[in-house]
Amino acid sequence: MTVYQRSAGAYIAEREQPEPGSDRESELDRLAEDEKSDWSRVEDEPADSGEGGPKRPAKNASKEDWVAWAVSQGAERDEADKSTKDDLVKAYGG
């Protein structure tokens, strides 16, 4: 299933995983295609999202671990690199 997110700079403001074929999915798809919109399509979730995905790093992990985690969650690498580790933990720490 497709996941959409609305970003505010390096921060994720909102994430949605609408029902496939729903009106909301169509609306989010249109927003993701609009360059003026803050919405983007970030990933297709596998039907079974078991334990195989990346794990959130510990709060005391390195900044690079947090950058990698933020990118895996949909952040742009340049924005994540510019962020402080504390900002990454606040935005992506759970």
N, C-alpha and C positions, 0 to 999 in steps of 0.2 A: 504494500500500500504506500502511496506517495505521501511524504511529509512536506509541509510548507512552513516557512518561518518568516516572521516580520522582524527585521533587525533595526536597531538604533545604534549606529556606529559599530563598535566591536561587541555590543551586547545583543542578545536575543531577547526581544520584547515579547514574542508570542510564537508558539508552535502549534500547528494543527495537523491532524491526520483524518481528513474527511472520508466518509463512506465513498467507495468507488462508484462513479456514475451519478453522484448526488449533485444537486444545484450548488451546494457549497464548494464541491470540488471544481466545478466549472468556473465559479466565481474566483476561487483562489488561483486556478490555472490562468485565467485572464490577467489577474493582478501580477502573477509571477512573470508574465510576458511583457508587462508594461514597465519600461525603463524608469519611469517616474515614481513607481511604487516601491515601497520598502519590503515587499513580499518576494520570496524566492522559493523555488522548488529545491529541496536540499538532499533528498534521498528517496529511494524506494525501499520500504521496509520489507524484508522477506516475510512470507506467510508465517513461518515459525522463527521467531526472533530469540531463540533459546539463550544459552549462556556464552555463545561463541563470539560476541561482539567485544569491542574495546572496553576496558574497565576504566572508571574514573580514577585519576591518580589521588594519592593521599594528599592532604593539605600541605604536608611538608616536602612533597616531591619537587623536583627542579622546575624552573620556569619552562624549560624546553618540553618537559612532560606535559605541562599545562597547555602550552601552545599546541602540541600535537593533539591533545584531547579537545581543545576548542575547535581546531580545524575539523576533527572527526565529527563534531557536533554542528558543523555548518559555517563556522567563522571563516573569514578570508585570512589567509596566512599573514599577509602584510599587516592587517589590523591586529591580529593576535600578537605578532612580534612587537608591535608598538605598545601594546598594553603591558601594564605591570603585572607581576605574578598575583598580587593581591586582587587586582581587577579581574583577572581571569578566574581566580577562585570564587569571587563573588558572582560572576556572570555564569560560570559553568560548573560550580561546585555542588550543585544538587539542589 
